[in-house]
Amino acid sequence: MKIPCAIYRGGTSKPIFFLEEDLPRNTKERDQMILRAFGSPDIRQIDGLGGADPLTSKVAYIGPPSNPDADLNYTFGYVGITQPVIDYTGNCGNTSAAVGPFALLRGLIRPVEPVTKVRIYNTNTKKIILAEFSVSHGEFVSEGDFSIDGVPGSGSKILLDFIGSGGAVTGKLLPTGNVRDKIKFPTLGILEVSMVDAANPFVFVRAADLDLRGNESIDEFGNSEDTLRKCEEIRSVATEIMGIAKEEEATIKSPGVPKIAVVAPPASYFTPKGQVDAAQIDVVARMTALQRLHKAYAVTGAVCLGAAAKIHGTIVNEIYRRAQPDNPPAVRIGHPTGILQVEILMERQNGRFDLVKAALARTARLLMDGNVHV
């Protein structure tokens, strides 16, 4: 059978979009169909549309809003590559950038020129994302002069604001109530980590505690089985502490959430496009997705890291304060292929932190509109 779909490049990801109405209502049947469409499980995803990479094995379902304050429903899933599982625990910020353009393509929203604004209800996190994108003659304008690291060329700017994104999965900005925790890990011993949940839950760990510099290249980090094993050990333990899944089931049942990021003070390093100077960034970070290195940095990860940078006492804040004593609103993250900047506004009321604004810019482009045969 064939199912209508569209493939977009959203930010540094390449998700496949479906209308909810084109998929089976039974969630088990739907997931089996999507796994077949992606060619999973298979290390190459050779018999489907998946690209055998965490940044391309992503799916989005779009439909009418279930929230009266939104214009659309948007459900995101990490499609397992070697495991027959789709992880719906969290959201993907890069995929979020293409939700509005896809909804316009399918006639779910009305075009407004020159800028269309859409309120997107992410069913994974139960949060609303405000997106703004360029429109001309009733269609999304993908061309422009705005560029993002990790993507060749340029495009039109898509603004995203992850409104009230604190506690997106666990219900708390600080899942344990602490800005940092000392945890005993099975093989790594006692390490200090910070667990923060903003847009997506993350566990942050110092690069030095894993015998890393923090500014490793894609090959240095991504090809190190020892480093990836350490990251997954930390992530699995944090998964149970956050109440998402048991430690021994984390890799299979919740491979995408929480995520882990290794952080370090600003340092210069080389990317495929050239050098990033320490003075251009506030923190260097390397994160994994589906047990592999994320070759850039997740948008939701930038929101979470940015929030952590503004919360006094976290591991990220400790690094960030040394880099930015004047505490500007923007946090500049140095990732393997460049720099990602997020604007954060944090307020503290009645002893608790409130993430008021988490905004950044992405680009997107329609790559294919047609049918997938399963």
TORVOSE-404053 format. One record per residue (C-alpha): residue number from 1; residue in three letters; z, y, x. Coordinates in steps of 0.25 Angstrom, whole numbers, plus 5000, padded with zeros to 4 digits. Example, Ala and Ser with C-alpha at 12.3 -4.5 7.8 and 13.67 -1.06 7.14 Angstrom:
# TORVOSE-404053
+-----+-----+------+-------+------+
!   n ! res !   up ! north ! east !
+-----+-----+------+-------+------+
!   1 ! ALA ! 5031 !  4982 ! 5049 !
!   2 ! SER ! 5029 !  4996 ! 5055 !
+-----+-----+------+-------+------+
# end
This chain:
# TORVOSE-404053
+-----+-----+------+-------+------+
!   n ! res !   up ! north ! east !
+-----+-----+------+-------+------+
!   1 ! MET ! 5000 !  5000 ! 5000 !
!   2 ! LYS ! 4998 !  5014 ! 5004 !
!   3 ! ILE ! 5008 !  5026 ! 5003 !
!   4 ! PRO ! 5005 !  5041 ! 5004 !
!   5 ! CYS ! 5012 !  5047 ! 5016 !
!   6 ! ALA ! 5011 !  5059 ! 5026 !
!   7 ! ILE ! 5014 !  5059 ! 5041 !
!   8 ! TYR ! 5019 !  5072 ! 5046 !
!   9 ! ARG ! 5024 !  5077 ! 5060 !
!  10 ! GLY ! 5037 !  5084 ! 5056 !
!  11 ! GLY ! 5043 !  5091 ! 5068 !
!  12 ! THR ! 5044 !  5080 ! 5079 !
!  13 ! SER ! 5043 !  5068 ! 5069 !
!  14 ! LYS ! 5032 !  5061 ! 5062 !
!  15 ! PRO ! 5037 !  5056 ! 5048 !
!  16 ! ILE ! 5029 !  5050 ! 5037 !
!  17 ! PHE ! 5031 !  5056 ! 5023 !
!  18 ! PHE ! 5031 !  5050 ! 5010 !
!  19 ! LEU ! 5033 !  5055 ! 4996 !
!  20 ! GLU ! 5045 !  5048 ! 4989 !
!  21 ! GLU ! 5036 !  5044 ! 4977 !
!  22 ! ASP ! 5026 !  5036 ! 4986 !
!  23 ! LEU ! 5037 !  5027 ! 4991 !
!  24 ! PRO ! 5044 !  5015 ! 4984 !
!  25 ! ARG ! 5057 !  5020 ! 4976 !
!  26 ! ASN ! 5064 !  5008 ! 4981 !
!  27 ! THR ! 5070 !  5012 ! 4995 !
!  28 ! LYS ! 5069 !  4998 ! 5001 !
!  29 ! GLU ! 5054 !  4997 ! 4997 !
!  30 ! ARG ! 5052 !  5011 ! 5002 !
!  31 ! ASP ! 5058 !  5009 ! 5016 !
!  32 ! GLN ! 5050 !  4996 ! 5018 !
!  33 ! MET ! 5037 !  5003 ! 5014 !
!  34 ! ILE ! 5040 !  5015 ! 5024 !
!  35 ! LEU ! 5044 !  5005 ! 5035 !
!  36 ! ARG ! 5030 !  4998 ! 5033 !
!  37 ! ALA ! 5023 !  5012 ! 5033 !
!  38 ! PHE ! 5030 !  5015 ! 5046 !
!  39 ! GLY ! 5027 !  5001 ! 5052 !
!  40 ! SER ! 5042 !  4998 ! 5054 !
!  41 ! PRO ! 5049 !  4990 ! 5060 !
!  42 ! ASP ! 5040 !  4990 ! 5072 !
!  43 ! ILE ! 5042 !  4997 ! 5086 !
!  44 ! ARG ! 5028 !  5003 ! 5085 !
!  45 ! GLN ! 5027 !  5004 ! 5070 !
!  46 ! ILE ! 5013 !  5000 ! 5072 !
!  47 ! ASP ! 5010 !  4996 ! 5058 !
!  48 ! GLY ! 5014 !  5009 ! 5051 !
!  49 ! LEU ! 5015 !  5024 ! 5053 !
!  50 ! GLY ! 5027 !  5025 ! 5061 !
!  51 ! GLY ! 5026 !  5030 ! 5075 !
!  52 ! ALA ! 5036 !  5021 ! 5082 !
!  53 ! ASP ! 5045 !  5033 ! 5085 !
!  54 ! PRO ! 5057 !  5039 ! 5079 !
!  55 ! LEU ! 5050 !  5052 ! 5077 !
!  56 ! THR ! 5038 !  5046 ! 5069 !
!  57 ! SER ! 5046 !  5035 ! 5061 !
!  58 ! LYS ! 5050 !  5044 ! 5050 !
!  59 ! VAL ! 5048 !  5044 ! 5035 !
!  60 ! ALA ! 5050 !  5055 ! 5024 !
!  61 ! TYR ! 5050 !  5053 ! 5009 !
!  62 ! ILE ! 5048 !  5066 ! 5001 !
!  63 ! GLY ! 5050 !  5068 ! 4986 !
!  64 ! PRO ! 5055 !  5078 ! 4975 !
!  65 ! PRO ! 5069 !  5083 ! 4978 !
!  66 ! SER ! 5082 !  5077 ! 4973 !
!  67 ! ASN ! 5090 !  5089 ! 4977 !
!  68 ! PRO ! 5088 !  5101 ! 4968 !
!  69 ! ASP ! 5089 !  5111 ! 4980 !
!  70 ! ALA ! 5077 !  5104 ! 4987 !
!  71 ! ASP ! 5062 !  5103 ! 4985 !
!  72 ! LEU ! 5060 !  5089 ! 4991 !
!  73 ! ASN ! 5067 !  5076 ! 4994 !
!  74 ! TYR ! 5065 !  5071 ! 5009 !
!  75 ! THR ! 5070 !  5058 ! 5014 !
!  76 ! PHE ! 5068 !  5054 ! 5028 !
!  77 ! GLY ! 5069 !  5041 ! 5035 !
!  78 ! TYR ! 5068 !  5036 ! 5050 !
!  79 ! VAL ! 5059 !  5024 ! 5049 !
!  80 ! GLY ! 5064 !  5013 ! 5059 !
!  81 ! ILE ! 5054 !  5009 ! 5069 !
!  82 ! THR ! 5059 !  4995 ! 5073 !
!  83 ! GLN ! 5069 !  4993 ! 5062 !
!  84 ! PRO ! 5065 !  4992 ! 5047 !
!  85 ! VAL ! 5074 !  5004 ! 5043 !
!  86 ! ILE ! 5072 !  5018 ! 5038 !
!  87 ! ASP ! 5084 !  5027 ! 5041 !
!  88 ! TYR ! 5086 !  5038 ! 5030 !
!  89 ! THR ! 5100 !  5042 ! 5035 !
!  90 ! GLY ! 5095 !  5056 ! 5040 !
!  91 ! ASN ! 5084 !  5066 ! 5041 !
!  92 ! CYS ! 5073 !  5070 ! 5050 !
!  93 ! GLY ! 5071 !  5085 ! 5052 !
!  94 ! ASN ! 5057 !  5084 ! 5058 !
!  95 ! THR ! 5053 !  5076 ! 5046 !
!  96 ! SER ! 5059 !  5087 ! 5038 !
!  97 ! ALA ! 5049 !  5097 ! 5043 !
!  98 ! ALA ! 5037 !  5089 ! 5036 !
!  99 ! VAL ! 5044 !  5087 ! 5023 !
! 100 ! GLY ! 5039 !  5100 ! 5017 !
! 101 ! PRO ! 5025 !  5099 ! 5022 !
! 102 ! PHE ! 5024 !  5085 ! 5016 !
! 103 ! ALA ! 5030 !  5089 ! 5003 !
! 104 ! LEU ! 5020 !  5100 ! 5002 !
! 105 ! LEU ! 5009 !  5090 ! 5005 !
! 106 ! ARG ! 5013 !  5081 ! 4994 !
! 107 ! GLY ! 5015 !  5093 ! 4984 !
! 108 ! LEU ! 5030 !  5091 ! 4983 !
! 109 ! ILE ! 5032 !  5106 ! 4985 !
! 110 ! ARG ! 5025 !  5119 ! 4982 !
! 111 ! PRO ! 5019 !  5126 ! 4994 !
! 112 ! VAL ! 5023 !  5141 ! 4997 !
! 113 ! GLU ! 5016 !  5149 ! 5007 !
! 114 ! PRO ! 5017 !  5153 ! 5018 !
! 115 ! VAL ! 5031 !  5145 ! 5019 !
! 116 ! THR ! 5035 !  5134 ! 5010 !
! 117 ! LYS ! 5050 !  5131 ! 5009 !
! 118 ! VAL ! 5055 !  5117 ! 5005 !
! 119 ! ARG ! 5069 !  5112 ! 5003 !
! 120 ! ILE ! 5070 !  5097 ! 5007 !
! 121 ! TYR ! 5081 !  5088 ! 5003 !
! 122 ! ASN ! 5083 !  5077 ! 5013 !
! 123 ! THR ! 5088 !  5065 ! 5006 !
! 124 ! ASN ! 5093 !  5059 ! 5019 !
! 125 ! THR ! 5103 !  5070 ! 5022 !
! 126 ! LYS ! 5104 !  5076 ! 5008 !
! 127 ! LYS ! 5101 !  5090 ! 5014 !
! 128 ! ILE ! 5090 !  5100 ! 5012 !
! 129 ! ILE ! 5080 !  5105 ! 5022 !
! 130 ! LEU ! 5073 !  5118 ! 5020 !
! 131 ! ALA ! 5059 !  5118 ! 5026 !
! 132 ! GLU ! 5049 !  5129 ! 5027 !
! 133 ! PHE ! 5035 !  5127 ! 5031 !
! 134 ! SER ! 5021 !  5134 ! 5031 !
! 135 ! VAL ! 5012 !  5133 ! 5020 !
! 136 ! SER ! 4998 !  5138 ! 5018 !
! 137 ! HIS ! 4988 !  5135 ! 5006 !
! 138 ! GLY ! 4998 !  5126 ! 5000 !
! 139 ! GLU ! 4999 !  5117 ! 5013 !
! 140 ! PHE ! 5009 !  5115 ! 5025 !
! 141 ! VAL ! 5004 !  5123 ! 5037 !
! 142 ! SER ! 5007 !  5114 ! 5049 !
! 143 ! GLU ! 5000 !  5123 ! 5059 !
! 144 ! GLY ! 5008 !  5134 ! 5067 !
! 145 ! ASP ! 5013 !  5139 ! 5080 !
! 146 ! PHE ! 5027 !  5133 ! 5079 !
! 147 ! SER ! 5029 !  5121 ! 5089 !
! 148 ! ILE ! 5041 !  5111 ! 5091 !
! 149 ! ASP ! 5044 !  5103 ! 5103 !
! 150 ! GLY ! 5040 !  5089 ! 5102 !
! 151 ! VAL ! 5028 !  5092 ! 5094 !
! 152 ! PRO ! 5014 !  5096 ! 5100 !
! 153 ! GLY ! 5007 !  5108 ! 5095 !
! 154 ! SER ! 5013 !  5118 ! 5084 !
! 155 ! GLY ! 5014 !  5119 ! 5069 !
! 156 ! SER ! 5020 !  5128 ! 5058 !
! 157 ! LYS ! 5035 !  5130 ! 5058 !
! 158 ! ILE ! 5043 !  5122 ! 5048 !
! 159 ! LEU ! 5057 !  5127 ! 5046 !
! 160 ! LEU ! 5068 !  5117 ! 5042 !
! 161 ! ASP ! 5083 !  5121 ! 5039 !
! 162 ! PHE ! 5092 !  5109 ! 5037 !
! 163 ! ILE ! 5101 !  5115 ! 5026 !
! 164 ! GLY ! 5115 !  5111 ! 5027 !
! 165 ! SER ! 5112 !  5099 ! 5035 !
! 166 ! GLY ! 5126 !  5096 ! 5040 !
! 167 ! GLY ! 5131 !  5082 ! 5037 !
! 168 ! ALA ! 5117 !  5077 ! 5033 !
! 169 ! VAL ! 5120 !  5062 ! 5034 !
! 170 ! THR ! 5135 !  5061 ! 5036 !
! 171 ! GLY ! 5139 !  5072 ! 5027 !
! 172 ! LYS ! 5146 !  5079 ! 5038 !
! 173 ! LEU ! 5141 !  5088 ! 5049 !
! 174 ! LEU ! 5151 !  5082 ! 5058 !
! 175 ! PRO ! 5151 !  5067 ! 5054 !
! 176 ! THR ! 5165 !  5064 ! 5061 !
! 177 ! GLY ! 5171 !  5077 ! 5059 !
! 178 ! ASN ! 5171 !  5079 ! 5074 !
! 179 ! VAL ! 5162 !  5088 ! 5083 !
! 180 ! ARG ! 5163 !  5076 ! 5093 !
! 181 ! ASP ! 5168 !  5062 ! 5093 !
! 182 ! LYS ! 5172 !  5053 ! 5105 !
! 183 ! ILE ! 5166 !  5039 ! 5101 !
! 184 ! LYS ! 5167 !  5026 ! 5108 !
! 185 ! PHE ! 5153 !  5019 ! 5109 !
! 186 ! PRO ! 5151 !  5004 ! 5112 !
! 187 ! THR ! 5145 !  5005 ! 5125 !
! 188 ! LEU ! 5145 !  5020 ! 5129 !
! 189 ! GLY ! 5160 !  5022 ! 5128 !
! 190 ! ILE ! 5166 !  5035 ! 5122 !
! 191 ! LEU ! 5157 !  5046 ! 5120 !
! 192 ! GLU ! 5158 !  5060 ! 5113 !
! 193 ! VAL ! 5148 !  5063 ! 5102 !
! 194 ! SER ! 5146 !  5073 ! 5091 !
! 195 ! MET ! 5141 !  5068 ! 5078 !
! 196 ! VAL ! 5135 !  5079 ! 5069 !
! 197 ! ASP ! 5127 !  5078 ! 5056 !
! 198 ! ALA ! 5117 !  5089 ! 5053 !
! 199 ! ALA ! 5104 !  5085 ! 5047 !
! 200 ! ASN ! 5106 !  5072 ! 5054 !
! 201 ! PRO ! 5118 !  5066 ! 5060 !
! 202 ! PHE ! 5119 !  5065 ! 5075 !
! 203 ! VAL ! 5128 !  5061 ! 5086 !
! 204 ! PHE ! 5127 !  5069 ! 5099 !
! 205 ! VAL ! 5131 !  5064 ! 5112 !
! 206 ! ARG ! 5131 !  5071 ! 5126 !
! 207 ! ALA ! 5120 !  5066 ! 5135 !
! 208 ! ALA ! 5129 !  5066 ! 5147 !
! 209 ! ASP ! 5138 !  5055 ! 5140 !
! 210 ! LEU ! 5125 !  5046 ! 5139 !
! 211 ! ASP ! 5122 !  5049 ! 5154 !
! 212 ! LEU ! 5110 !  5058 ! 5150 !
! 213 ! ARG ! 5106 !  5072 ! 5153 !
! 214 ! GLY ! 5102 !  5075 ! 5139 !
! 215 ! ASN ! 5088 !  5080 ! 5143 !
! 216 ! GLU ! 5081 !  5067 ! 5145 !
! 217 ! SER ! 5066 !  5066 ! 5143 !
! 218 ! ILE ! 5060 !  5058 ! 5132 !
! 219 ! ASP ! 5058 !  5046 ! 5141 !
! 220 ! GLU ! 5071 !  5047 ! 5148 !
! 221 ! PHE ! 5079 !  5046 ! 5135 !
! 222 ! GLY ! 5070 !  5039 ! 5126 !
! 223 ! ASN ! 5067 !  5028 ! 5136 !
! 224 ! SER ! 5081 !  5025 ! 5140 !
! 225 ! GLU ! 5086 !  5013 ! 5132 !
! 226 ! ASP ! 5100 !  5015 ! 5137 !
! 227 ! THR ! 5101 !  5030 ! 5132 !
! 228 ! LEU ! 5095 !  5026 ! 5118 !
! 229 ! ARG ! 5105 !  5014 ! 5117 !
! 230 ! LYS ! 5117 !  5024 ! 5120 !
! 231 ! CYS ! 5112 !  5034 ! 5110 !
! 232 ! GLU ! 5110 !  5023 ! 5099 !
! 233 ! GLU ! 5124 !  5018 ! 5102 !
! 234 ! ILE ! 5130 !  5031 ! 5100 !
! 235 ! ARG ! 5122 !  5034 ! 5088 !
! 236 ! SER ! 5126 !  5020 ! 5081 !
! 237 ! VAL ! 5141 !  5023 ! 5083 !
! 238 ! ALA ! 5139 !  5037 ! 5077 !
! 239 ! THR ! 5131 !  5031 ! 5066 !
! 240 ! GLU ! 5144 !  5023 ! 5061 !
! 241 ! ILE ! 5153 !  5035 ! 5064 !
! 242 ! MET ! 5145 !  5044 ! 5055 !
! 243 ! GLY ! 5145 !  5034 ! 5044 !
! 244 ! ILE ! 5130 !  5031 ! 5044 !
! 245 ! ALA ! 5129 !  5017 ! 5048 !
! 246 ! LYS ! 5137 !  5007 ! 5056 !
! 247 ! GLU ! 5136 !  5007 ! 5071 !
! 248 ! GLU ! 5130 !  4993 ! 5072 !
! 249 ! GLU ! 5120 !  4997 ! 5061 !
! 250 ! ALA ! 5116 !  5011 ! 5065 !
! 251 ! THR ! 5103 !  5008 ! 5073 !
! 252 ! ILE ! 5097 !  4999 ! 5062 !
! 253 ! LYS ! 5103 !  5006 ! 5049 !
! 254 ! SER ! 5103 !  5021 ! 5053 !
! 255 ! PRO ! 5094 !  5022 ! 5066 !
! 256 ! GLY ! 5091 !  5037 ! 5063 !
! 257 ! VAL ! 5104 !  5043 ! 5059 !
! 258 ! PRO ! 5113 !  5047 ! 5066 !
! 259 ! LYS ! 5105 !  5052 ! 5078 !
! 260 ! ILE ! 5110 !  5054 ! 5092 !
! 261 ! ALA ! 5108 !  5066 ! 5101 !
! 262 ! VAL ! 5111 !  5066 ! 5116 !
! 263 ! VAL ! 5114 !  5081 ! 5120 !
! 264 ! ALA ! 5116 !  5089 ! 5133 !
! 265 ! PRO ! 5116 !  5103 ! 5138 !
! 266 ! PRO ! 5103 !  5111 ! 5140 !
! 267 ! ALA ! 5095 !  5105 ! 5151 !
! 268 ! SER ! 5080 !  5107 ! 5155 !
! 269 ! TYR ! 5071 !  5095 ! 5153 !
! 270 ! PHE ! 5056 !  5092 ! 5152 !
! 271 ! THR ! 5049 !  5088 ! 5139 !
! 272 ! PRO ! 5035 !  5083 ! 5137 !
! 273 ! LYS ! 5030 !  5097 ! 5135 !
! 274 ! GLY ! 5038 !  5103 ! 5146 !
! 275 ! GLN ! 5052 !  5108 ! 5151 !
! 276 ! VAL ! 5063 !  5112 ! 5142 !
! 277 ! ASP ! 5073 !  5122 ! 5149 !
! 278 ! ALA ! 5088 !  5121 ! 5147 !
! 279 ! ALA ! 5088 !  5136 ! 5143 !
! 280 ! GLN ! 5079 !  5133 ! 5131 !
! 281 ! ILE ! 5089 !  5123 ! 5124 !
! 282 ! ASP ! 5103 !  5122 ! 5120 !
! 283 ! VAL ! 5105 !  5107 ! 5121 !
! 284 ! VAL ! 5097 !  5095 ! 5125 !
! 285 ! ALA ! 5097 !  5083 ! 5116 !
! 286 ! ARG ! 5090 !  5069 ! 5115 !
! 287 ! MET ! 5091 !  5062 ! 5102 !
! 288 ! THR ! 5087 !  5048 ! 5097 !
! 289 ! ALA ! 5080 !  5044 ! 5084 !
! 290 ! LEU ! 5080 !  5029 ! 5080 !
! 291 ! GLN ! 5085 !  5025 ! 5093 !
! 292 ! ARG ! 5075 !  5032 ! 5101 !
! 293 ! LEU ! 5074 !  5046 ! 5108 !
! 294 ! HIS ! 5069 !  5057 ! 5098 !
! 295 ! LYS ! 5058 !  5063 ! 5107 !
! 296 ! ALA ! 5061 !  5077 ! 5101 !
! 297 ! TYR ! 5073 !  5080 ! 5093 !
! 298 ! ALA ! 5076 !  5078 ! 5078 !
! 299 ! VAL ! 5077 !  5091 ! 5069 !
! 300 ! THR ! 5089 !  5085 ! 5062 !
! 301 ! GLY ! 5094 !  5082 ! 5076 !
! 302 ! ALA ! 5092 !  5097 ! 5080 !
! 303 ! VAL ! 5100 !  5101 ! 5067 !
! 304 ! CYS ! 5111 !  5092 ! 5070 !
! 305 ! LEU ! 5112 !  5096 ! 5085 !
! 306 ! GLY ! 5111 !  5110 ! 5081 !
! 307 ! ALA ! 5123 !  5109 ! 5072 !
! 308 ! ALA ! 5130 !  5101 ! 5083 !
! 309 ! ALA ! 5128 !  5112 ! 5092 !
! 310 ! LYS ! 5134 !  5122 ! 5083 !
! 311 ! ILE ! 5147 !  5114 ! 5080 !
! 312 ! HIS ! 5158 !  5117 ! 5090 !
! 313 ! GLY ! 5162 !  5105 ! 5098 !
! 314 ! THR ! 5151 !  5095 ! 5097 !
! 315 ! ILE ! 5144 !  5090 ! 5109 !
! 316 ! VAL ! 5131 !  5098 ! 5106 !
! 317 ! ASN ! 5139 !  5110 ! 5104 !
! 318 ! GLU ! 5146 !  5108 ! 5117 !
! 319 ! ILE ! 5132 !  5108 ! 5124 !
! 320 ! TYR ! 5126 !  5119 ! 5115 !
! 321 ! ARG ! 5138 !  5129 ! 5117 !
! 322 ! ARG ! 5136 !  5129 ! 5132 !
! 323 ! ALA ! 5121 !  5131 ! 5130 !
! 324 ! GLN ! 5122 !  5142 ! 5119 !
! 325 ! PRO ! 5135 !  5150 ! 5120 !
! 326 ! ASP ! 5130 !  5160 ! 5110 !
! 327 ! ASN ! 5128 !  5149 ! 5099 !
! 328 ! PRO ! 5114 !  5153 ! 5094 !
! 329 ! PRO ! 5109 !  5147 ! 5081 !
! 330 ! ALA ! 5098 !  5139 ! 5087 !
! 331 ! VAL ! 5100 !  5126 ! 5095 !
! 332 ! ARG ! 5089 !  5122 ! 5105 !
! 333 ! ILE ! 5088 !  5107 ! 5107 !
! 334 ! GLY ! 5081 !  5102 ! 5119 !
! 335 ! HIS ! 5075 !  5088 ! 5116 !
! 336 ! PRO ! 5065 !  5079 ! 5123 !
! 337 ! THR ! 5053 !  5087 ! 5119 !
! 338 ! GLY ! 5058 !  5101 ! 5118 !
! 339 ! ILE ! 5067 !  5110 ! 5110 !
! 340 ! LEU ! 5071 !  5110 ! 5096 !
! 341 ! GLN ! 5079 !  5122 ! 5090 !
! 342 ! VAL ! 5087 !  5122 ! 5078 !
! 343 ! GLU ! 5095 !  5134 ! 5071 !
! 344 ! ILE ! 5109 !  5130 ! 5067 !
! 345 ! LEU ! 5119 !  5138 ! 5059 !
! 346 ! MET ! 5132 !  5132 ! 5058 !
! 347 ! GLU ! 5144 !  5138 ! 5050 !
! 348 ! ARG ! 5159 !  5133 ! 5050 !
! 349 ! GLN ! 5166 !  5134 ! 5037 !
! 350 ! ASN ! 5180 !  5128 ! 5034 !
! 351 ! GLY ! 5180 !  5121 ! 5047 !
! 352 ! ARG ! 5167 !  5114 ! 5045 !
! 353 ! PHE ! 5153 !  5116 ! 5050 !
! 354 ! ASP ! 5142 !  5119 ! 5041 !
! 355 ! LEU ! 5127 !  5119 ! 5046 !
! 356 ! VAL ! 5121 !  5130 ! 5038 !
! 357 ! LYS ! 5107 !  5131 ! 5045 !
! 358 ! ALA ! 5099 !  5121 ! 5053 !
! 359 ! ALA ! 5085 !  5126 ! 5055 !
! 360 ! LEU ! 5073 !  5123 ! 5064 !
! 361 ! ALA ! 5058 !  5122 ! 5064 !
! 362 ! ARG ! 5048 !  5111 ! 5064 !
! 363 ! THR ! 5033 !  5108 ! 5062 !
! 364 ! ALA ! 5026 !  5098 ! 5054 !
! 365 ! ARG ! 5012 !  5093 ! 5052 !
! 366 ! LEU ! 5005 !  5083 ! 5043 !
! 367 ! LEU ! 4999 !  5071 ! 5051 !
! 368 ! MET ! 4994 !  5062 ! 5040 !
! 369 ! ASP ! 4994 !  5061 ! 5025 !
! 370 ! GLY ! 4989 !  5048 ! 5018 !
! 371 ! ASN ! 4995 !  5034 ! 5016 !
! 372 ! VAL ! 5002 !  5024 ! 5023 !
! 373 ! HIS ! 4998 !  5009 ! 5020 !
! 374 ! VAL ! 5009 !  4999 ! 5020 !
+-----+-----+------+-------+------+
# end
